[in-house]
C-alpha cells in the first residue's frame, strides 16, 4: 500500500540522530519554518552603513525601513550582486543586526566560488557565538551544518548538531550518515555507515538494497536477486490487499531512458529497472546519437532481457529522445528514468498502484535522494530528499489530450507535468517514499543551472513562457499545438538550437538585431503595458527587438516575479525575442530604459556586440553617482560608446523608434 505520510522518514531520522542531539526541543519551530520574523531587524536607523556609496546607502536605508534582511538576501542570491552582499554586511555590522549578517553569509555561501563560502562559515559561527541560535532560520541552520561538513570540520559539526533545533530530523540523520561515510574517514565503521544509509528504506518497511562504500559506491547499489524474486512472487497478495483488480492481468509499464554519451551509470540505471517488483516491464533506452565511442556501453545494456536500445539519427536532446521512446513504447503506462540514476525495486509498483486505484489521477511522482558518486548527500542549501521530476508515471493514452513533451533541451519535464495537471484539472500525486537515488554531477544538464536561491536566467524565461501558455490552456487553448510546427510560447534560443559554444546568439543569420532593450521586464517600476507599447511600436516599424531582463533593486521584492503578461504575449507572438545573460547577443543599439537596473554590479552578459549604448534618463531619482556606477558597469558589457538621452524617449514610442531608426540599417527593398 502507498503510505499517506512521511512519518517513517522522521522515525528513521530520529533513531539515527538520537545519540547526538538528544530529545527534541518542544519549542523548536516545525520543519519548514522560517524561524524568526523576516522584519525583526527592521529598526529605524540614523546612519545605516557609513562607507557605502550614496546609491547603496539610500537603498540600505529603504531596505531596513521597508523590507528586512530576508528580502535583501533573496535579492542578493537571485542577482548574485556583490553590492547587495556588501549592503547586508554593512547593515549588520553597523547596527549589531545579526540577521543581516546571516543574510550576508547565506548570500556568500550561494556563490559558486570556494572563497566566499569560507567567509560565510566564519560569519555564521561568529553570529552563533555572539547571539546563539535565535537569529537563525531553518535554511541558515542547514547551510551552517553543510558548510562545516564541506570544510571537513567534522567534530565541530558533531558538537553543534544537538543545538540545531530548526533542522528536520531526517536532515540531521543525513548529515550524520555523511559524517560517517568511510570515503571521508577511512577508519569509519563501515557497517554502521551502511545501516545508517539504508535506514531510509529499512525504517519505511521497503525492500532494503545492498551497497558497498567507496569512491564509486553509487554503482554498487543493487537488490539481491532472491529478495527481488520473493517480492515479485508476493505481488498478487499485495495487490489484493490494496484492492487492485488484476482479473484482466497486469498492465505493462514502459520505462523510457534517454542517454547521451553514457558511462557505467547506464548499467546501474537499467539493472535497477530490471530488479523491479513489477514484472511486466518494457525498458526502452533511447541513445541520443552518442556516437561510436559509446557503442560498447549501449551494447552491454541491449543484451539484457526486456531492454531495447533505439538510436536517434541526430542529437536532439532528452525530450526528443523521450518522444521517440513514447512512440516505440508498448506499455499502457509509461514512466521515465535518468540514465545514471538508481531506481528502488518498488518504484514502479508503488507509483502504479495509485493509478490503478484511481484512474482519474493525471500521474504520480515519487521522492528521490540526491547523492554523489561516493553516496555523500550534501548539496549546499538543499535537503537530501526532493520530489523526483523524472519519475512521472502516467497513462500513455492521455497524450492524445495533453500533447507530447516540448522539444527543448531543458526543463520540459517540469512543463509537461504542469501541463498535464492544467489540462486534466487535477494535481499529480507524489508518493511520499524515497524510490530513487539521483546522481549529483557538476556536468549534469540541470545541476549547473541551479544553486541555492539562484537559477540560470534562461530557465526562468522558459518557465515564464510556459506558465503564460498554461493560463491560456485554462481558457480553452489547444494543448496539442505543442506538437505542431509553430511554438505556442517563446523559449530561449539556446534551448532550441544545437548545443554549441555560440548556440543562442541573438541577432540571427540576417545580422544583428536593431535594438536590445534593457529593463525590468516584470513591470515593477513602470506599467508593463507601457513597455509593451514601446516594443509594439518598434516591431510595427519593422525593427528587430531583443529584450533583456535586469532586476531593478529599488523594488525590494522578495519573490521573483514573472515577466509582465502583456510583454510575454508579445514574446510568444514573435514580436520580440527575450535574451539571457548566458547567451551571445548582437544588436546595433543597446537601449537601457531604466538606469537603476544596471546600477548594481552583477555578472555581465557572456557576449554582447553593439555599435552604441543609449541610456534613457528617467528622472526617477537616480543620482549622478548612480549614473557613474552605471557607466562603470556598462564598460564590462561592451566597449561601445554610451550616450544619455532625455526621459521623454521612454514615454514616447515615436521618439524611441526615431532614436533606434537613426542607427538602424535601411531595410532591403
Rosetta blueprint (number, residue, H / E / L):
1 X L
2 X L
3 X L
4 X L
5 X L
6 X L
7 X H
8 X H
9 X H
10 X H
11 X H
12 X H
13 X H
14 X H
15 X H
16 X H
17 X H
18 X H
19 X H
20 X H
21 X H
22 X L
23 X L
24 X L
25 X L
26 X L
27 X L
28 X L
29 X L
30 X L
31 X L
32 X L
33 X L
34 X L
35 X L
36 X L
37 X L
38 X L
39 X L
40 X L
41 X L
42 X L
43 X L
44 X L
45 X L
46 X L
47 X L
48 X L
49 X L
50 X L
51 X L
52 X L
53 X L
54 X H
55 X H
56 X H
57 X H
58 X H
59 X H
60 X H
61 X H
62 X H
63 X H
64 X H
65 X H
66 X H
67 X H
68 X L
69 X H
70 X H
71 X H
72 X H
73 X H
74 X H
75 X H
76 X H
77 X H
78 X H
79 X H
80 X L
81 X L
82 X H
83 X H
84 X H
85 X H
86 X H
87 X H
88 X H
89 X H
90 X H
91 X H
92 X H
93 X H
94 X H
95 X L
96 X L
97 X L
98 X H
99 X H
100 X H
101 X H
102 X H
103 X H
104 X H
105 X H
106 X H
107 X H
108 X H
109 X H
110 X L
111 X L
112 X L
113 X L
114 X H
115 X H
116 X H
117 X H
118 X H
119 X H
120 X H
121 X H
122 X H
123 X H
124 X H
125 X H
126 X H
127 X H
128 X H
129 X H
130 X H
131 X H
132 X L
133 X L
134 X L
135 X L
136 X L
137 X L
138 X H
139 X H
140 X H
141 X H
142 X H
143 X H
144 X H
145 X H
146 X H
147 X H
148 X H
149 X H
150 X H
151 X L
152 X L
153 X L
154 X H
155 X H
156 X H
157 X H
158 X H
159 X H
160 X H
161 X H
162 X L
163 X L
164 X L
165 X L
166 X L
167 X L
168 X L
169 X H
170 X H
171 X H
172 X H
173 X H
174 X H
175 X H
176 X H
177 X H
178 X H
179 X H
180 X L
181 X L
182 X L
183 X L
184 X L
185 X L
186 X L
187 X L
188 X L
189 X L
190 X H
191 X H
192 X H
193 X H
194 X H
195 X H
196 X H
197 X H
198 X H
199 X H
200 X H
201 X H
202 X H
203 X L
204 X L
205 X L
206 X L
207 X L
208 X L
209 X L
210 X E
211 X L
212 X L
213 X L
214 X L
215 X L
216 X L
217 X H
218 X H
219 X H
220 X H
221 X L
222 X E
223 X L
224 X L
225 X H
226 X H
227 X H
228 X H
229 X H
230 X H
231 X H
232 X H
233 X H
234 X L
235 X H
236 X H
237 X H
238 X H
239 X H
240 X H
241 X H
242 X H
243 X L
244 X L
245 X L
246 X L
247 X L
248 X L
249 X L
250 X L
251 X L
252 X L
253 X E
254 X E
255 X E
256 X E
257 X E
258 X E
259 X E
260 X L
261 X L
262 X L
263 X L
264 X L
265 X H
266 X H
267 X H
268 X H
269 X H
270 X H
271 X H
272 X H
273 X H
274 X H
275 X L
276 X L
277 X L
278 X L
279 X L
280 X L
281 X E
282 X E
283 X E
284 X E
285 X E
286 X E
287 X E
288 X L
289 X L
290 X L
291 X L
292 X H
293 X H
294 X H
295 X H
296 X H
297 X H
298 X H
299 X H
300 X H
301 X H
302 X H
303 X L
304 X L
305 X L
306 X L
307 X E
308 X E
309 X E
310 X E
311 X E
312 X L
313 X L
314 X L
315 X L
316 X L
317 X L
318 X H
319 X H
320 X H
321 X H
322 X H
323 X H
324 X H
325 X H
326 X H
327 X H
328 X H
329 X L
330 X L
331 X L
332 X L
333 X E
334 X E
335 X E
336 X E
337 X L
338 X L
339 X L
340 X L
341 X L
342 X E
343 X E
344 X L
345 X L
346 X L
347 X H
348 X H
349 X H
350 X H
351 X H
352 X H
353 X H
354 X H
355 X H
356 X H
357 X H
358 X L
359 X L
360 X L
361 X L
362 X L
363 X L
364 X E
365 X E
366 X E
367 X E
368 X E
369 X E
370 X E
371 X E
372 X L
373 X L
374 X L
375 X L
376 X L
377 X L
378 X L
379 X E
380 X L
381 X L
382 X E
383 X L
384 X L
385 X E
386 X E
387 X E
388 X L
389 X H
390 X H
391 X H
392 X L
393 X E
394 X E
395 X E
396 X H
397 X H
398 X H
399 X H
400 X H
401 X H
402 X H
403 X L
404 X L
405 X L
406 X L
407 X L
408 X L
409 X L
410 X L
411 X L
412 X H
413 X H
414 X H
415 X H
416 X H
417 X H
418 X H
419 X H
420 X H
421 X H
422 X H
423 X H
424 X H
425 X L
426 X L
427 X L
428 X L
429 X E
430 X E
431 X E
432 X E
433 X E
434 X E
435 X E
436 X E
437 X E
438 X E
439 X E
440 X L
441 X L
442 X L
443 X L
444 X L
445 X L
446 X L
447 X H
448 X H
449 X H
450 X E
451 X E
452 X L
453 X L
454 X E
455 X E
456 X L
457 X H
458 X H
459 X H
460 X H
461 X H
462 X H
463 X H
464 X H
465 X H
466 X H
467 X H
468 X H
469 X H
470 X H
471 X H
472 X H
473 X H
474 X H
475 X L
476 X L
477 X L
478 X L
479 X H
480 X H
481 X H
482 X H
483 X H
484 X L
485 X L
486 X L
487 X L
488 X L
489 X L
490 X L
491 X L
492 X L
493 X H
494 X H
495 X H
496 X H
497 X L
498 X L
499 X L
500 X L
501 X L
502 X L
503 X L
504 X L
505 X L
506 X E
507 X L
508 X L
509 X L
510 X L
511 X L
512 X L
513 X E
514 X E
515 X E
516 X E
517 X E
518 X E
519 X E
520 X L
521 X L
522 X L
523 X L
524 X L
525 X L
526 X L
527 X L
528 X H
529 X H
530 X H
531 X H
532 X H
533 X H
534 X H
535 X H
536 X H
537 X H
538 X H
539 X H
540 X H
541 X L
542 X L
543 X L
544 X L
545 X E
546 X E
547 X E
548 X E
549 X E
550 X L
551 X L
552 X L
553 X H
554 X H
555 X H
556 X L
557 X L
558 X L
559 X L
560 X L
561 X L
562 X L
563 X L
564 X L
565 X H
566 X H
567 X H
568 X H
569 X H
570 X H
571 X H
572 X H
573 X L
574 X L
575 X L
576 X L
577 X E
578 X E
579 X E
580 X L
581 X L
582 X L
583 X L
584 X E
585 X E
586 X E
587 X E
588 X E
589 X E
590 X E
591 X E
592 X E
593 X L
594 X L
595 X H
596 X H
597 X H
598 X H
599 X L
600 X L
601 X L
602 X L
603 X L
604 X L
605 X L
606 X L
607 X E
608 X E
609 X E
610 X E
611 X E
612 X E
613 X E
614 X E
615 X E
616 X E
617 X E
618 X L
619 X L
620 X L
621 X L
622 X L
623 X L
624 X H
625 X H
626 X H
627 X H
628 X H
629 X H
630 X H
631 X H
632 X H
633 X H
634 X H
635 X H
636 X L
637 X L
638 X L
639 X L
640 X L
641 X E
642 X E
643 X E
644 X E
645 X E
646 X E
647 X L
648 X H
649 X H
650 X H
651 X H
652 X L
653 X H
654 X H
655 X H
656 X H
657 X H
658 X H
659 X H
660 X H
661 X H
662 X H
663 X H
664 X L
665 X L
666 X L
667 X L
668 X L
669 X L
